[in-house]
Amino acid sequence: MNSKHLLLASFLLLNGLFASAQSTQTATAVADPDRGYIVKTGDQAPADFELQLTDGTKTSLKQLAGKIVILQFTASWCSVCREEMPHLEKEVWQAYKDKGVVLIGVDRDEPLQKVITFQKVINISYPLALDPGADIFGRFANKKSGVTRNVVIGRDGKIAYLTRLYDQQEFANMVKAIDDLVGKPIAALN
């Protein structure tokens, strides 16, 4: 086989492998339309867990009842999280923290000191909580799924919006959903 034929054969083989990989990726996306979540919008959020914040205080969804709660699942090693967190700080936390909205970053399976350092490096002021063993994460998504994801929970305790990864349009839609929840009178929830 001469070098032209070898080059062509190599090209065809690589092209076939690429097409196969794309087909597998498309099949995975179709097979996982929930993006790893085990909850969906409209579900009552699991409220039977405690969040230990990096400052030592504890809270739970039960204690936050009546507020709009955003749980941002994150980790220091997650580059997409690092990209999204400044937007969460500015467009969610700073914009809504005085309007009955609580944003808590739930750091997946990392020790306290690493999480504190992460918060300082990213320069965010919203609280971070520890999630050893990804137990809280596992109440919302398959533990084999990845972070970044945001779970928006309305005052009624129901999941109002879910995100996965950081997509500008999806993020803008989440902010709109939060804005709609903030504007909804409490009486309309009953």
N, C-alpha and C positions, 0 to 999 in steps of 0.2 A: 504494500500500500504506500503510495507516495505521500508527500507532506500535505498536498492539497486535499487529498481524500481523508487523511487523518484529521486535519483541521475541520473539515466539513462534518465528519463523524463525531468529533468532540463537540462541535456546535450543536448538532442535532441532539446529542445526549443531554447536554446542559439545558437546551431548550425544553426537552421533554421533562427533565427534573423540575425545572421552573414551573411549567404548566401543571405538573402533578402537585407541587407545593401550593400553588394558587388554588387549585381545586380542593385540596385538603383544608386550606384556610377558609374558603367560602363555605365548605360543608360544616366546619366547626362553628362559624358564625351563624349559620342556619340552625344547627343543632343546639346552640346555646343563645336563644333570643333573649333570655333573662339576664345575660351577661354575668352569670355567676350568683345572682341574687337568689335567696330562698324565700324572700318576701316580695310583695308587689304593691304598687300604689293602691290605696284604699284599704289595705290590711291594717289591723290594729298593731301598733308597734309593740314588740316584746318589751315589757317594762320591769321585768323581775331580775334586774342586775344593778350592780353598784358601780359607779365610775369613781376611781381614785385619781384625783387631779395631782399634778406635779407639785403643788404647794402643800399637799398633805390633806386637803379637805376632800370630802366625799359627797357625792350627790347621786341621784338616780332619776330615771324618767318619771317615776311616781312623784318624787319631790318637785320635779319641774312641770307637773301637770298644769295646764292652763297657759303655758308658754309655747311659743314656736321653737322647736329644738332642731338644730342641724348637727348631725354627727358626721364628722369628716374622718374617714378611716385613712390613716397615713402611716408612714415610717420614714426614718431618716435616710435610708438607702434608696428611696423611691424618687427618681428624677422627675417624674410627672407630678408627684406631690409637691416637690420643691417649686415647680413652675406654677402650680395652681394656688398655693398657699398665700402669696402676696395679693392675689385677686380676692380670695376669701377674706383676708384682713381688711382690705379697702372697700370692696363692693358689698360685702355681707356684714362683717362684724362692725366696722366703723359706721356703716350706714344704718344698721338696724338694732344695735345693742341697747339702745334706749327706747325701743319700741316693742318690748316683750319678746325679743328673739335671743336665744342662747345658742352660741356656736361652740362646740367642743371638738377638738381634734382628738381622735382616739388612736394612739400610737400602737401599732401592732407589734407586740412581743419584743419590746426593747427595754433595757433597764433604765431606771429613773434618771441617772446622771446623763446618759446618752440623750434622753428625751429633752431634758433641760437644756443641754448644749444645742440640740437641734432647734429648739424654739428660739434661742438667742441668735443663732447663725441665720435663720430664716427671717428673723426680726418681725415676729408676730406677737400680738398682745392677747389674742383669744386663748382661753385655757386649753391645755393638753391633758389627756388622761392616759393612764397606763392600761394596756390590755395584754397581760401575760397569758401566753398560750392561745392568743387570738380568740378567747372565749366570747367576748362581746361581739367581735367581728362575725363569729360563727352563728350568732343569733339572726344575722341579717343576710349573710352570704356564705356560700360554700367555702370552707377554710382553705381549699386549694386554689381559690380565686385570688386575684391580686387587689391591692390597694391602688390607687386613689379611687375613692367613691364617697359620695355624699348621700345621706339619708335625711330628707326634710320631713319632720313630723309636725303636724298641725296641733293647735290647742286642744283638739278633741282626741289626741293620742293616735290618730291615724296617719299612715305614711302618705304624704302628699306629693313627693317627688323623689326620684332616684337618679343619680348620675354615675357614670363609670368613666375613668380616665379624665383628661381635661380637654374638652372640646369647647371652643369659644361660644358656639351657638347653643350647645346644651347648657353651658354655664349661664348664658344670658337668659335662657328659658327658666332655669332654676331661680335666678334672681327675680324674674317676673312672677314665678309661683310664690316666692317668699313675700313679695310686695302685695300680691293678691291676698295672702293669708293675713298679713298685717292689717290690710284695709277691711277685712271681714269682721263685722261686729261680733262680739262674743255671743250675743243673743241668737245670732244666725246659726250658731253651731249646734244648738239644741233642737 
